[in-house]
Amino acid sequence: MKKFIFVFFVLSSFHSLFADVTVLTYLDKNKISIGDKIKLTVVMEHTDDVKISSATFEENLKSFEIKDYKFSEGKKYFIFGRYIKKYEYLLSTFTTGIYSISPFSVSFTDATGKTAQAQTQPLKIEVVSLLDKESAADIRDIKPPVNIKSKLLFYLLTVFVIVSLVIFLRKVFYKKSAQAILSEIEDPYKYAVDKLAELENSNLIKEGRIKEFFIVLTQIVRIYLSKIYQVNIIDMTTAESARILREKNADKKFLVLLRQFFDRADLVKFAKYIPDEKEISFGLEEAKSIVEAVKPITEQKL
C-alpha cells in the first residue's frame, strides 16, 4: 500500500507542475468494519502567485464522526517552486453501507485575476458489520411488521407536521432575532466582551452541549464583525464572510486567523467532531483575540 501511494504521488507531482492548483486525496483503506477508524488525507499544491479563496473540506464528511484531525502549515518546495499543504482526518462511523465522499474542491484566483476551481475525484468507503456469515446465520428473522391503524397513522402524521412547523418557525425567528440584535447594539466591543464572558460562565460545556457552545461562540463573533465592518455576515459561510471582509479591507493576517477559527468551529458544528477541554478553551481564546484584533479606536484609547 505504501509503495502504491509513493508511486501515486510521484506520478501526480509531475502532472501538478503544469497546474496552478492540484488537490489529491487518498484513504489508508477502502473497507472497514463498523466502529473502525480510517485515515483520509487531502494534499493541496499550488504555485506562489495563486491566492486560495476557499479550501474547506468538512462539509463532505458529514456522514462520519471526525475522531481527530491535523492541518499542516503550507510549505514551499523550492525544487518545483510550489506550496504544499496537507489535511489529515481520522474518521469513523457506526452505520454499515457504502459511503460516497463527494469531490473536494478548492477555489482560487490565478496570477491573471481569473477565478477557478480545482477538484478531486469522489471516494468510496465500504463499512461492513462485525458479524460473519456463520454468526449471521444463527440470527432468526424478526417478526413481520404490524399494520398501523389509520387513526394512529393520522395522529403520527399530525405530530410530524406540528414538529416540522415548530422547527421552521424557530429558524425564522432566530434569523429575525439576530437581525434585531444587530440593529440594537450600540457598543459592539462591549457586547462581544460581555457575551463571551457570559458564554464562558455558562453550563453548556458541563452539560455536554459542546455543539451549542460553538454555535453561540461563532454567532457572537459574526455579530461583532458585522457591526465593526458595517456588513451582515451572520448567515454567511466561512468563504463568503472572508470574501466580504476582504472587500472591506480587513487585514490579511486577521483573515487567516478568522478562517482558522471558523474552520475549527465548523468541525464541531457540522462534522460531528468532539473537541477536548484544551481545544474548547483554545476556541474561546481565539474568539477573544479576534475581538481584540479589530477593537474600535475609541475603545483602544480608554
Residue, then its C-alpha position, 0 to 999 in steps of 0.5 A: m500500500k505504501k509503495f502504491i501511494f509513493v508511486f501515486f504521488v510521484l506520478s501526480s507531482f509531475h502532472s501538478l507542475f503544469a497546474d496552478v492548483t492540484v488537490l489529491t486525496y487518498l484513504d489508508k483503506n477502502k473497507i472497514s468494519i463498523g466502529d473502525k477508524i480510517k485515515l483520509t488525507v487531502v494534499m493541496e499544491h499550488t504555485d506562489d502567485v495563486k491566492i486560495s479563496s476557499a479550501t474547506f473540506e468538512e462539509n463532505l464528511k458529514s456522514f462520519e464522526i471526525k475522531d481527530y484531525k491535523f492541518s499542516e502549515g503550507k510549505k514551499y518546495f523550492i525544487f518545483g517552486r510550489y506550496i504544499k499543504k496537507y489535511e489529515y482526518l481520522l474518521s469513523t462511523f457506526t452505520t454499515g453501507i457504502y459511503s460516497i465522499s463527494p469531490f473536494s474542491v478548492s477555489f482560487t484566483d490565478a496570477t491573471g485575476k481569473t477565478a477557478q476551481a480545482q477538484t478531486q475525484p469522489l471516494k468510496i468507503e465500504v463499512v461492513s458489520l462485525l458479524d460473519k456469515e456463520s454468526a449471521a446465520d444463527i440470527r432468526d428473522i424478526k417478526p413481520p411488521v404490524n399494520i398501523k391503524s389509520k387513526l394512529l397513522f393520522y395522529l403520527l402524521t399530525v405530530f410530524v407536521i406540528v414538529s416540522l412547523v415548530i422547527f421552521l418557525r424557530k429558524v425564522f425567528y432566530k434569523k429575525s432575532a439576530q437581525a434585531i440584535l444587530s440593529e440594537i447594539e450600540d457598543p459592539y466591543k462591549y457586547a462581544v466582551d460581555k457575551l463571551a464572558e457570559l458564554e464562558n460562565s455558562n453550563l453548556i460545556k458541563e452539560g455536554r452541549i459542546k455543539e451549542f457552545f460553538i454555535v453561540l461562540t461563532q454567532i457572537v463573533r459574526i455579530y461583532l464583525s458585522k457591526i465593526y465592518q458595517v456588513n451582515i455576515i451572520d448567515m454567511t459561510t466561512a468563504e463568503s464572510a472572508r470574501i466580504l471582509r476582504e472587500k472591506n479591507a480587513d487585514k490579511k493576517f486577521l483573515v487567516l486567523l478568522r478562517q482558522f477559527f471558523d474552520r475549527a468551529d465548523l468541525v464541531k458544528f457540522a462534522k460531528y467532531i468532539p473537541d477536548e477541554k484544551e481545544i474548547s478553551f483554545g476556541l474561546e481564546e481565539a474568539k477573544s483575540i479576534v475581538e481584540a484584533v479589530k477593537p474600535i479606536t475609541e475603545q483602544k484609547l480608554 
